[in-house]
């Protein structure tokens, strides 16, 4: 019983973080598109809102437990697509390289957590 409660709380917190990120990205669409264009994202005016919507929907689905496996897969897809493009530390130098490396590792750890959630949900038979 305690394990189930802890899992639900962790799922809620993890999903809510990404739902908020997706909402923030959509709320600041112009800034996010501009930043994405500055790092060379093609079709940023289409991809940024699409990726942000994926993140928002995935986070909500995971947080509320409605199709949580789909939600965590959406979050993982976002992280896989966005992280190497937006946090390409290997192309930076100095403090910017360190900052982007930290952001890259943060996203990699989030991806690891998303994978762990997906595995746990599959083992529990959750969809």
C-alpha positions as CSV (number, residue, x, y, z in Angstrom):
1,X,0.0,0.0,0.0
2,X,2.8,2.5,0.9
3,X,4.7,1.6,-2.2
4,X,1.7,2.3,-4.4
5,X,1.1,5.6,-2.6
6,X,4.7,6.6,-3.1
7,X,4.6,5.7,-6.7
8,X,1.5,7.8,-7.3
9,X,3.1,10.8,-5.6
10,X,6.2,10.4,-7.6
11,X,4.2,10.0,-10.9
12,X,2.2,13.1,-10.0
13,X,5.3,15.2,-9.2
14,X,7.1,14.1,-12.3
15,X,4.2,14.6,-14.6
16,X,3.3,18.0,-13.1
17,X,6.9,19.2,-13.7
18,X,6.7,18.5,-17.4
19,X,3.1,19.7,-17.8
20,X,4.2,23.0,-16.3
21,X,7.2,23.1,-18.6
22,X,5.0,22.5,-21.6
23,X,2.6,25.2,-20.5
24,X,5.4,27.7,-19.9
25,X,6.9,27.0,-23.3
26,X,3.5,27.6,-25.0
27,X,2.9,30.7,-22.9
28,X,6.3,32.1,-24.0
29,X,6.0,30.8,-27.6
30,X,7.7,33.7,-29.3
31,X,10.7,33.6,-27.0
32,X,11.0,29.8,-27.2
33,X,10.8,29.9,-31.0
34,X,13.4,32.6,-31.1
35,X,15.7,30.7,-28.9
36,X,15.2,27.5,-30.9
37,X,15.9,29.4,-34.2
38,X,19.1,30.8,-32.6
39,X,20.5,27.3,-32.1
40,X,19.5,26.2,-35.6
41,X,16.3,24.3,-35.1
42,X,14.6,24.0,-38.5
43,X,10.9,24.9,-38.7
44,X,11.1,26.2,-35.1
45,X,7.7,28.0,-35.5
46,X,6.1,24.6,-36.0
47,X,8.3,22.3,-33.9
48,X,8.4,24.4,-30.7
49,X,4.7,24.5,-30.2
50,X,4.3,20.8,-31.3
51,X,7.0,19.7,-28.9
52,X,5.7,21.9,-26.1
53,X,2.2,20.5,-26.7
54,X,3.6,17.0,-26.5
55,X,5.2,17.8,-23.2
56,X,2.1,19.4,-21.8
57,X,-0.2,16.6,-22.8
58,X,2.3,13.9,-21.7
59,X,2.8,15.6,-18.3
60,X,-0.9,15.9,-17.7
61,X,-1.6,12.3,-18.7
62,X,1.1,11.0,-16.4
63,X,0.3,13.3,-13.5
64,X,-3.4,12.4,-13.4
65,X,-2.9,8.7,-14.2
66,X,-5.0,8.8,-17.4
67,X,-2.9,6.9,-20.0
68,X,0.2,7.3,-17.9
69,X,2.3,5.1,-20.1
70,X,1.5,7.2,-23.1
71,X,2.3,10.3,-21.0
72,X,5.7,9.1,-20.0
73,X,6.5,8.0,-23.6
74,X,5.6,11.5,-24.8
75,X,7.9,13.0,-22.2
76,X,10.7,10.6,-23.2
77,X,10.1,11.4,-26.9
78,X,10.4,15.2,-26.1
79,X,13.6,14.7,-24.2
80,X,15.1,12.5,-26.9
81,X,14.3,15.0,-29.6
82,X,15.1,18.2,-27.8
83,X,18.1,17.5,-25.6
84,X,20.8,17.0,-28.2
85,X,19.6,20.0,-30.3
86,X,19.1,22.5,-27.5
87,X,21.9,21.5,-25.2
88,X,24.8,20.7,-27.6
89,X,27.6,21.4,-25.1
90,X,30.1,19.8,-27.4
91,X,29.8,22.9,-29.6
92,X,30.3,25.4,-26.8
93,X,33.3,26.7,-24.9
94,X,33.9,28.0,-21.4
95,X,31.0,28.7,-19.0
96,X,28.5,28.2,-21.8
97,X,29.8,24.7,-22.3
98,X,29.5,23.9,-18.6
99,X,26.0,25.3,-18.5
100,X,24.8,23.3,-21.5
101,X,26.6,20.2,-20.2
102,X,24.6,20.6,-16.9
103,X,21.4,21.0,-18.8
104,X,22.2,18.0,-21.0
105,X,22.8,15.9,-17.9
106,X,19.7,17.1,-16.2
107,X,17.6,16.1,-19.3
108,X,19.5,12.8,-19.5
109,X,18.5,12.1,-15.9
110,X,14.9,13.0,-16.6
111,X,15.0,10.6,-19.5
112,X,16.3,7.9,-17.2
113,X,13.5,8.6,-14.8
114,X,11.0,8.5,-17.6
115,X,12.3,5.1,-18.7
116,X,12.2,3.8,-15.1
117,X,8.5,5.0,-14.9
118,X,7.7,3.2,-18.2
119,X,9.3,0.0,-17.0
120,X,7.5,0.1,-13.7
121,X,4.2,0.8,-15.3
122,X,4.6,-2.0,-17.8
123,X,5.4,-4.4,-14.9
124,X,2.3,-3.2,-13.1
125,X,0.2,-3.6,-16.2
126,X,-0.6,0.1,-16.3
127,X,-1.3,1.6,-19.7
